[in-house]
Amino acid sequence: MTDIHAGYGKIQILRGVSLKVETGRVVSIIGPNGAGKSTMFKALFGLLRVTEGRVRFEGRDVTNLPPRDLLAAGMALVPQGRNVFPLMTVDQNLRLGAYIRKNDQQLEEDIARVYEAFPMLRDARSKRAADLSGGQQQMLEMGRAMLLSPKLLLLDEPTLGLAPIVFKEIFRMIERLREQGQTILMVEQNAAQALEISDYAYVLELGRNKFEGTGAEIRTDERIRRLYLGR
């Protein structure tokens, strides 16, 4: 995405944000509250109109395409908060999330892979989503997105509201996805931990790019540690 401007009515939130995600990499977006991180995801995924700038995906201009078209193109979003179907079982949630797929045989194989990647979901496959822990619900959302075989997986605050022991497991799963070749763009409040597993990172402030560099560079920069990491 290049020079993206977007906002809500007359309130401009993004003021020229640019970023790039290379295939097979984990890229993190960090910054203070109000920096425009989640707004950027909404603009990227067609949930908020881009007023200036362009979004390109695999060489194609996808600016302001609706989410369904972006899903079909290979982009999947796991939004902030828990967005499961509470009265459905884990297995039903996964199958409903894959509704745009056509090949049922391949779907069964991919569901088996999700259960292999998230053993806690396999053990709870017959439970209602409402009866899962917050961490299990987050795993369910990630597994559901993976059934779409996304070329780019967008994770908006994947550890929001989770206990430290749980969000460490979520980060381990993100690392495993990267090892399998998954490309991930992530907004994350636990900035220090996110930077440890990120190949590259951007720092946003007041809707603009403030810093960028490898995860290690951003994590060890004294200015960034003092201003954004609380160290």
N, C-alpha and C positions, 0 to 999 in steps of 0.2 A: 504494500500500500504506500502511496506517495502523496505527501502534502494534503492529508485528509483534514477537512473541516466538517464539523457536524455539531448539532446541539438540539435543544428542545425549544421550539418556538423562536423567540428572540434571544434566548440564552445560548450563547456560543460556548461549547465545552471543549471541543478539539480545534486547535488553531494551527494546523499544519503538521500533523503527526506523520512520520514516515518510518517504515520498518520492513525488514526482509527476513523470511524464514527459509533456510536451506533444507533440502530433503534429508530426512533421517536425523534431524537435529531437534533438541529441546531448546526453545527460546522463551525466556521469561520477561514479563513486563512488571516492573515494580514502581513504587512511588507512593507519596502520601495520599490520604483520603482526599477526594475531590480532584485528583490529578487527571481523571478522564480515562482510567484503565478499562472499566466495564463499559463505558460509553464507546470506547474504541472497538470492543468486541461486538457491540450491537451494530455499529456502522459496518464492520467487516462482514457480519453475517446477515445483512439485509434487514435488520430489525429497526434501524434508524437511518434516515435518509442522509447520504453524503451530499453536501452542498458544493464542495470544491474538492479536487483531487481525484485520484483513480485507485481502484483496487484491482490488482491483476493476480490471477490464479492459474498457474501452469501456462503462462503466456497469453491467457485470455482475459479480456476486460470483463470483470463481473461486478462492476460498480452498481450498487442499488438493485441487483437481482434479488428476487424473493428467496427466503430460506429454503423452500422446496427445491428450487433450481440449484441452489448451492449444495444441498444434500446430494442431489443427483450428480453434481460435478465432482463430488468427493470431499466435501468439507462437512465436518460434524461438530456441533457445539454441545458441551456439557455446561449448562448455565449455572449461575450462582444459586446456592441453596439446594434443597432437596426437591426434585421434580419427578417423583415416582407416582405410579398409580396405586394408591394405598390399599385398596380393597382387592387388588389382583395379586396373585402369587409372584414370586421371583421369576419363575419360568414364563408366566403369562406376560409379565412386564418386558422380558427380553424379546419375546415373539412379537408383541405389539410394536416395540421400537424398531423392528425390522420389516415393518409393513410394506415398504417400497421395494423390497427384494422380490425376485421372481423364482429363483432356483431353490426349491424346498429341500432338495437333497444336500446341497451345499450349506444351506442354513443349519441343518442338523449338525453337520460337521463343525461349523463355526460356533454354534452354541456349546458344543462339547469343548471347544478350545477356550471359550470364555470361562467355563466351569474349571478348566485346568488352570487358567491364569488366576482365578479368584475362588480358591477352594471353599471359602466361607459361604459363597453364594451356592455352590454345589450342595453343601450340607443343608442349606436353607431353601432349596429350590421350591418346596411346597408351602413355604410360609408366606403369609401376606406381607407385602412390602411395608405396611404400617407397623408390623411387629419386629422389623429389623432395627438394629442400632443405627445411629447416624453414619458411622463408618461403613456399615454394610450397605446402606442406601446409596452412599457415594460410589461404592464399588459397583452397585447395580447400574447406576447411571453411566459409569465409564464402560461397563461391559455392554450395555445397550448401544452406546455409540460405536463401539468396536465392531458390532455386527453389521454395520454399514460399510465396513472395510474402508474407512476414510483415508484419503491421501494426506489430509491435514486435520488434526484433532485439536479443537479449541477447548481449553479447560479454564473456566472462570471461577477462581477462588475454590479449588478442589478440596482444601482442608478447612474451609470456613466452619467454625463452631465445633471442630473435632478436638478430642483430647490429644495431648502430645504423643502418646503411645500409638494412637490411631493414625494421626497425620504422618508419622514416620513410616507406617506401613503403606500409606497412599503414595508417598514419595518413592518407596522401593518399587512399587508397581509401575510408576511412571518411568523409572529407570529401566525396568524390564521391557516395557513397551518400546523404549528407545533402542534397546539392544536388539529387538526384533525388527527394527527398521522404521518404526512409526515416527512420523513428523508431528511435533507437538508445539503449539503456542499456548502459553500459560500466563494468566494473571494470578498472582499469589500474594496473600498478606504476610505469610511467613517467609519474608524475603531472604533471610540468611540461608535457610534450608533450601529454598528454591534455587538460589544461586549455586549451591554446591552440586546440583545435578544438571545445571544449564550449560549448554555449549556457548550460548550467547545471551545477552540481556540488554534491555533498554530501561532507562529510568525516565518516567514522565513527570512533569511538574506543570500545573496550570494549563493542561492541554497541549503541551509542547514537549519535544524531545529535549531532555536535559543532559543525559550521559548515555553512552553505549559502549559495549566492549564484551569480551569473553566473560563467562560467569566468574572465573577466577579474578580477572582484572577488576570487575565491579565489586566483588566481595572483599577484595583487599585494598581498594582505594580508600585512603583515610578520610577524604571529604565525604564520600558516600557512606562509609561506616558511621561517621558522626551524624550526618543529616538524616539518613534513611534507615539505618540498621540498629540504631540505638546502642552503638558500641564506641 
